């Protein structure tokens, strides 16, 4: 996977993980019984991780080119 595609893969994975973490936080606030919460948590995490893997496999079918925005900080590495 090229560097631009890896960057996109990380960004999408991070977004998907945020959705299932937020979902779990909302469930905790709903005061669900611990045994039921554990079961639902497992299902949410499995589903989210499955979707991350599917997205990564789908991304392999595409060419991706990253274009930084004008206000983004870009770090350059030197060969020191």
C-alpha positions as CSV (number, residue, x, y, z in Angstrom):
1,X,0.0,0.0,0.0
2,X,1.5,3.4,-0.9
3,X,2.0,6.2,1.6
4,X,-1.1,8.2,0.4
5,X,-3.3,5.1,0.6
6,X,-2.0,4.3,4.1
7,X,-2.8,7.8,5.2
8,X,-6.4,7.5,4.0
9,X,-6.7,4.0,5.5
10,X,-5.6,5.4,8.9
11,X,-8.0,8.3,8.7
12,X,-11.0,6.1,7.8
13,X,-10.1,3.6,10.5
14,X,-9.8,6.3,13.1
15,X,-13.3,7.6,12.1
16,X,-14.9,4.2,12.3
17,X,-13.3,3.5,15.7
18,X,-14.6,6.8,17.0
19,X,-18.1,5.8,16.0
20,X,-18.0,2.6,17.9
21,X,-16.3,4.1,20.9
22,X,-19.0,6.8,21.0
23,X,-21.7,4.2,20.6
24,X,-20.3,2.3,23.6
25,X,-20.1,5.5,25.7
26,X,-23.8,6.2,24.9
27,X,-24.7,2.7,26.0
28,X,-22.9,3.1,29.2
29,X,-24.9,6.2,29.9
30,X,-28.1,4.2,29.3
31,X,-27.3,2.2,32.3
32,X,-27.6,-1.2,30.6
33,X,-27.0,-4.3,32.8
34,X,-23.3,-5.3,32.8
35,X,-23.8,-8.7,31.3
36,X,-26.0,-7.3,28.4
37,X,-23.5,-4.4,27.9
38,X,-20.6,-6.9,27.6
39,X,-22.5,-8.8,24.9
40,X,-23.5,-5.7,22.9
41,X,-19.9,-4.3,23.3
42,X,-18.5,-7.4,21.8
43,X,-20.9,-7.3,18.9
44,X,-20.2,-3.6,18.2
45,X,-16.4,-4.1,18.4
46,X,-16.5,-7.1,16.1
47,X,-18.7,-5.3,13.6
48,X,-16.5,-2.2,13.6
49,X,-13.3,-4.1,13.2
50,X,-14.9,-6.2,10.4
51,X,-15.8,-3.0,8.6
52,X,-12.3,-1.6,9.0
53,X,-10.9,-4.8,7.4
54,X,-13.4,-4.6,4.5
55,X,-12.6,-1.0,3.9
56,X,-8.9,-1.7,3.8
57,X,-9.5,-4.5,1.3
58,X,-11.7,-2.2,-0.8
59,X,-9.1,0.5,-0.7
60,X,-6.5,-1.8,-2.3
61,X,-8.6,-1.6,-5.5
62,X,-8.0,2.2,-5.9
63,X,-5.2,4.5,-6.7
64,X,-5.0,7.3,-4.1
65,X,-3.2,10.6,-4.2
66,X,-3.1,12.9,-1.2
67,X,-3.3,16.6,-1.8
68,X,-2.5,18.6,1.4
69,X,-4.6,21.7,2.1
70,X,-3.0,25.1,2.3
71,X,-3.4,25.3,6.1
72,X,-1.9,21.9,7.0
73,X,1.5,21.6,8.5
74,X,3.8,19.4,6.5
75,X,7.0,18.0,8.0
76,X,9.9,17.2,5.8
77,X,12.5,14.6,6.8
78,X,16.2,15.3,6.1
79,X,18.9,12.7,5.4
80,X,21.2,13.7,8.3
